[in-house]
Structure formats: C-alpha cells, structure tokens
Amino acid sequence: MTSNAALQDEPAPILACTISRDVQNFDLLIEDMENVCGENWGDLSLQDASVFFDQPEADTLEFVVLAVDQEDESDVDLISDLIKRASGQKIKVLIVAEEVSPIVLHKLLKIGAEEFIPYPLPDGALNDAIDRMRKRAEDAKMLATNHANNLKATGDRDGVVIPIHGLAGGTGSTTFAVNLAWELANVDGGDEALRVCLLDLDLQFGTVATYLDLPRRESVFELLQDTSSMDSDSFMQALLPFNEKMHVMTAPSDLIPLDILDQEDVQKIIDIARMNFDYVIIDMPTSVVMWTETVLNAAHIYFAMNELDMRSAQNTLRMIRALKGEDLPYQKLRYVLNRAPGFTDLNGKSRVKRMAESLDITIEVLMPDGGKQVVQSNDHGVPLSDVAAKNPLRKEIQKLAESIHETNLEAVEGA
C-alpha cells in the first residue's frame, strides 16, 4: 500500500485510491487492493480526499473505493460531496459498506456511485466489481462510437409534422410511428435523401428506443430540462442516428412527469425539428396533457390510432368532445384503424362502417394485422422492412409514406 506522502512522491501513476475514515478498519480491503492494483494505489482520509481531487495527480485516477461503516453515517453529506466530485471528474466510485443503513446506501448509489460491495468482502468481489465498471465504460464508449451523430443542423427546412396518438393502450401507435418514419426515410427524395426525425414524446413509457435498439441517453433529459438554452446544434446532439437514414430523440432513461414540458418547451422542440428535417414524426403519449394542444396546432396531419373495439370507440368520442369543447382543430385528426378486418371479412367491414357512422368520423387508413412478425420486429429492434418486407402491415405503411410524400410535393408545387 502507498502512503499519503507517496501520492505526491511516487512517479508511477496512481490508478486508484481508497477513501475512508481509517482504512485499517478494512484490512481485507487493503489485501484486495494490493492484489488488484499492486503498488499503483493510495489511501486518503475523508478530509484529504476533497483536496486531492484538485491536484494534478487526480487526473490519472480510474476509480476510488469509498469504505464506510455505521459511524460514517453522520458524515453522509461529506461523503456525498466526494462522490459528486469524483463523478464530475469521470472517476468511477465503488462503495464498500459495513452495517450502513439501506437509506444511506441508496442515496450514495443514486448520486453517482457505480458499485456496492458489503464488508467483509466476499472472495473476488472487489475484482468482479472493478471488471463490471470497466466493461460498462467500454460499452458506453462503443455505443458513443457506433451511434455518433454526424448530421449537421441546416436550419433551412420547413418540415411536415406528423404526430401519432394511440386513443387506447395497445393500438400499435409506436409500431406505426417507427415504421412510418423509417418508410419516409427510404422514400426517393430525388437528388437529396429526405431528412426524417422521430421524436418520442411518450416521456414515461416510450418504447421507440426499444423498437429500434437504441440506447437512452442522459442528454435527452438534460435537453428537456433546459429548453430555454436549446439551439439547433444542441438539439441535433441529443438525437441518435438509425442506420444513417433517420434520427431519433428517444424517451429519457428514467420515468419523469409528463408536465416536465410546458407548451413553450414543446413548441420550441417542434420548431427546431422542422427547421432541420423534412418530416417530423412524433410518438405521443396516450394521456392528453397541456402540450397536446401545442402538438395538434403544429401538426399537418394528426393520426389517431384505434382498434375495432368498444374502448377505442368510447375514447375516440371522448377525444372529439374534448377538442370541440376547447375549440381546437379536431378536423386535423386522421383516424387509423389498426388490425383492420381483411378484404374477405364482410362482417368485419360492416362493423368498421357502423363504428365510423356512430362516431360521425371517417376512418381513412385501414392497417392489417401484421401478426407475430410485428412482435418479432419490435423485440429485435429493427423496422418491419428489415425482417418481413412482404408483411401486409409493412406494405400498407410503405404505401402511406409514399402517399404522404407525394401529397407534400404537390402542396409545395401548388404553393
């Protein structure tokens, strides 16, 4: 073990440090640190650690091991500050705890500690924890490399905004949003490929990241927390590319309140997305919130997903009444029936007609049941076109994407 003085005098870089009130209380930790790090580690007291983080020698630290016991609970604020300091300097923090209350331990892990090991240390536990921390760091680096966003902000577009809103749970709105965005990204845009952005505004339970096998990044939450300072560049950095053709803003990694965004926040996100993309697809939460009005007003087409059942019919009626009651543009809603009856199902087609008449709506888009291939596609994190190009649902979404683009081109030419 290296002494405190050796931290300054030893020429070999210090890769790790133990931080404790008295490391001699953790003699098993001393043995394991020597086995793992050899001579390239040091020991610091709780008071000295904060000073050491300001020294140049701290730049070589890979991780620190905070050894605490029941007596240290009175210093939880100091220990918390040390964890925050270390995390802020990209130094991994591992907690070794003996008889520490679950509440204190939970707090330390929540603010930045990556691993926890009980004391006395089980055989090999320290080495295993360090290996896990290193593997996570390597995986994160690989993800950052594989999902690097090289698309630059242009600010010269006037994108078409297309929200998708499931009027009942399980109507397939996210599947529809993901595949519609992907099919639009693959539509022939002429000399230049179309720029398509998919925004997952189902902030609590959004699954766009799952359906496209994309990581959920902390930068999304940071962006949503401070939209006042957001510009095109910071917005683009929060997006993840998918197969170099489509860019996605995933839902945050943690469950957050839907009202973390207000109407101005959502309007700014949509405005910046429109400035940089030809098509902006928005996967909406099933719940209606204050900023649903903002999205509806910004939308060129607002797809409302439902199924041929009573709950969808009742929720559609509630939605129409709510929009009419607030004098909102309910006429923008375009009703999509998922798992629609087949061509030969005359009884089913009759039920669709009766449902539309009873609600006084027109069901303009009928999407067939894609079967098990849809579940397989979502579970594998790829669009339907990649695993089942001939799937009837995929074909209908492809036709719809082409129709949307053609209609948009005609509107631009006629303007």
N, C-alpha and C positions, 0 to 999 in steps of 0.2 A: 504493500500500500504506500502511496506517495503522501508525504506530509503536506501541511498547508504551505509551508515555505517552499516546498518543491514545486508547487503550482507555478511559481514565478521563475524558479531557477532551472527546472528540468527542461532541456532543449527538446526532448521528444514531445510531440503534441499530445495534449490531454483530450482523450476521446469521450470520457465520461466522468461524472462526479456523483458521489453520494452526498446528500444533504440531510442533516439530522441534528437533533439536539445533542446527541452523543452517540457516535457510531459504534462505540464499544458495547452499547446495549444490543447491538445487532451483529454479534460475532459471526453468525452463519452468513450474513450478507457480505462481510469482509472476505470470507473464503471464496464465495461465489464470484465476487467482483474480480478477485485475483485470477480465478480460473478463466473468466470470460475476457478480461481486458489486460491481463498481465500487469505491466507497470504503467500502462497509459491511462491511469485514472487517479482521481484525487478525492479528498474529503473536505467538505465545507460545513460550517455551522449554519444554522438558520439565519443568523445575523450577518455572517460574512458572505452568504450566497448572493444577496442583492447587490453588494459592492462588486463582487466578482463578475457579475453579468455585464458590468460596464467596462471591464478590462478587455484588451485585445485577445488575451488567451481564451476568452469565452467563445471566440469565433470558431474554434476547432471542435467544440463540444458537439457530439452526436446526440447524447441523451444524458439525463440526470435521473438518479434514483432518490426519491424523497422517502426517507424512512421515518415513520411516525408511529406513536403509540398513544394510549389514552391520555397521558399527561400533556400531549401536544395539542389537544382539542382547544385549549384556551388560547392558543396561537393560530387558530384557523385562518384568521384574516391575513396574517403574515405569510402563512403557507400558501394561501390562495393567490396573494400578490406574486409570490415566487413562481407559481405555475403559470400565471398570466405573462410574466416577464419572459420565462423560458419559451412558452408557446409563441410569443411575439417575435422571438429571435430564431424561430424554426428549430428549437431544441426540443426533442421528444422528452416527455415526462412519464416516469414509471413510479407508481406508488407501492411501497412495501409497508403494510399496516398490521399492527398488533393490537387487538382489542379496541379498535376505533369504531365509533357508532356508525351505523348504516347511513344516517342523515349526513354526517360529516363526509363520509367516503363518497356518497352520491354527489355532494357539492363539488368535491375535488375533481371527480371524473367529469362532471358536467362542464367545468370551466376550462378544461384543456388537457388533463392527464389522460394518457392513452391506454395504460395498462394498470392492473391492480394485482398484487400477489400477497396472500396472507403470510404472516410471520408466526412461527418458524417456517422457513422456506422449504417447500417440498423439493425433492431431488430434481434438478434440471429445470425448475420452474423459471428461474431468472433467465437462463439461456433461451428457453422457449418464448418467453415474453419479448425478449430483445429481437429474436428472429421474426416474431409476428409484427413488431413495429417496423422493422426494416422491410419486410415484404409489403406492408401497406404503403410505405413510402415509394417502393419500386413500382407498385401497381398504379399509384396516383401519378407518378412520373410518366408511365407508359400511357395511361389514359389521356393525360395532357398532350402527349405527343401525337397519339392516334386521333384525337378529336380537336386538334388545333384549328382554330377558325381563321382562315386566311382571306375570307371575304371582306372586302373593304366597304365602308359606308360610301354611298354615292350622293344621296340627297336629291336625286334628280327624277325620282319615280312618283307615281300617283297611284298607289296600289289599290286593288279591289279588296274590300274587307268582307269576309265570309265567315260569320260565326256559325257554330253548330251547337244546338241546345237540346239535350235529351229531356223530353217532357215527363219521363218516368225513368226509374232506375233500370238499367239493363237493356235499354233500347238500342245499344250499339253506336252511340254518338261518337265515342272516342275512336272506335274502329273506322267509322265513316270519315271522321276528321283526318285521321292519319293517312288513310288510303286516298282520300280526295286530294290532300296536299301533295302526296307522292305522285299521283297521276298528273296533277297540274305541273309538277316539276319536270315531268317527262313529255309534256306536250311540245310539239315542234313550235318553237318560238321564232323561227326564221334565222336571221344571221346571228342572233344572240340568245343564249339559253334564258328561259324565264327564271326570275328570282322569286322563290317561294319561301315564305316564313310561316311556321306553325307555332302558335302561342298556346300554351296550356295554362288557362286561367282558372282551371278547377284546382285552386291552390291547396286544398286539403287532401283530396284523394285522386288527383290527376294521375293518369297512367300512360300518358304519351311516352314518357321516358322508358317505361317497361315495354311498351309495344314496339319501340324502336331500339331497344337495348342500349340506351344512352345513360351515362351517369348523371345524377342530380348534383348540381354544383352550388356551392355556397354563394357564388357571385350572383345567382338569381335572387336569393333572399336579400343580399346587400343592395341590389338594384331596386327591388320593390320597396325597401325601407327608405330609400332616399332618391325618389324620382325627381326631386327638385334640381338635383345636380346632374341628372342623366342627359347625355347628348348622344348623337348617332354612334360615336366611337365606343362609348361605354355600353350602349345597348348591344352593339354588334359583338362585343367581347363576352357578353352574357349568353350568347347563342351558341349552340353546338351544331356542327355540320353533320348531315347524314348522307353518306355515300356521295359527298361532294356535289349534291344537286339540290338539297333542301336544308334549311336552317331552322333550328328548333329552340324555343325557350321552354325548358321543362318546368314542371311544378317544383317548388322548393323541396329540399330533403326532409324537412320537418313539417308536421301538421301546424298550420298557422291560421289565424282567424281570417275569414273572407273579407272582413272590413279593415284589414291592414291597408287595403287600397281604397281610395275615395274616387269620386268621379273625375277629378282633375288628373289623378295619377293614371287612371286607365286611358283617359283621352290622350295624354302625352305619350304613353306607350304605343297606342294605335297610330298617332300622328307620325312618330319616328319610324315605326314599322312601314307605314305607307310610303314614306319618303325614300325608303331603301329597297323596297320589294314590289314586284308586280302583283303578287297575290298574298294576302294575309289571312290565313285560316286560324280561327280562334275556337278552341275547345272550351265550352262554357260549363260552369257548374250547374247541376240540376236546380239548385236553390236560386231563387230570384233575389238579388241584392240591389243596393242603391245604384251601383255602377252598371247593372244590366241595362238600364235606360241609356247610358252612355254608349254602350256597345251597339244597342239597337239603332240609335240615331246615326252612328258612324257606319253601319252595315249597308252594303249594296244589296246583299241577299242574306236573309237570316233563316237558316234551315232549322226547322223544328222537327225533331225525331220522335216518332211514336210507333206503337205496335197495334195490332188488331185485337185490343182487349179493352175492358171497361176502365181500368185505371188510366190508360193513355187517353181515352175519350174524356174522362172526367177532368184530368189535368189539363188537357187542351182547352176545355171550356173555361177552367179557372184562369188559364193564361190569357185567353182572349178577353175575358171580363176585366182582368187586372189592367191590361194595356188600354182597353177602351175607357176604363174608369179614370186613368191618369192622362187620357188624351195623347197617348203615344202611338207611333206609326205601326199599328198591328198589321197593316197591309203588307209590310215587308216580309212577314213570315211566309216561308215556303215549306209546306208540310211534306215530310218524307216518311213513308211507311216502311219500316224495316220488317224483314221476314214476311214479305207480302205473299199472298197465295199465288200458286203457279198459273200458267196460261190455261190449263185444262180444269182448274178448280173453280167451277162455275158458282158453287155455293159460297166459297171464299170471296170471290169477286163481288158477289151480291152483298155480302157483309161489308166490304170496303165501301161500296156505293151508299149503303144505308148509314154507315158511320159518318161519311162526308156530308150527307144530306142533313143528318140530325145535328151536326155541329155547324152547319152552314159554312163549310170550308171546301176548298178544292185540294185534294191530295195529288200533287203534281208529280211526285217521284215515288216509284214503287221499287223497293230494293228486295231482291230474292234472298232466301235463306242460304247463306254460304256454307252451312254445315260445319263439320268438325275441322275443316281446313282453316276456318277463321280462327278458332281457338288455337290451333297449332301455329298459325302465323303469328298471333299475338304472343304466345308463350315463347316462341323462338326469337322474337324481337325483330321481325322483318315484315315488310308490306306483303300483301297478298300476291302481288305480281311476281314476287321472287320465289314463292313456294307453290303457287297454284294459279298460274297465269290464265288458265281456262275456267277458273271458278266463276259461276254465274254472277256472284256479287261483285267480283273484281271487274268483270266485263261491263256491268252497269255503271260502276263508279268511273271507269275509264271513259265511257260514252258521255257521262255527265260532265267530266272535266273538260273534254273536248268541246262540248256544247257551251259550257261557261266561257271558255276562251274565245270561241267563235263569236258569241254574243258580245263579249267585251270588245273585240276587234271592230265589230260593226258599229258599236256605240262610239268608239273613238273616231272612226272614219266619218260618222254622221255628225260629229260634234262641230 
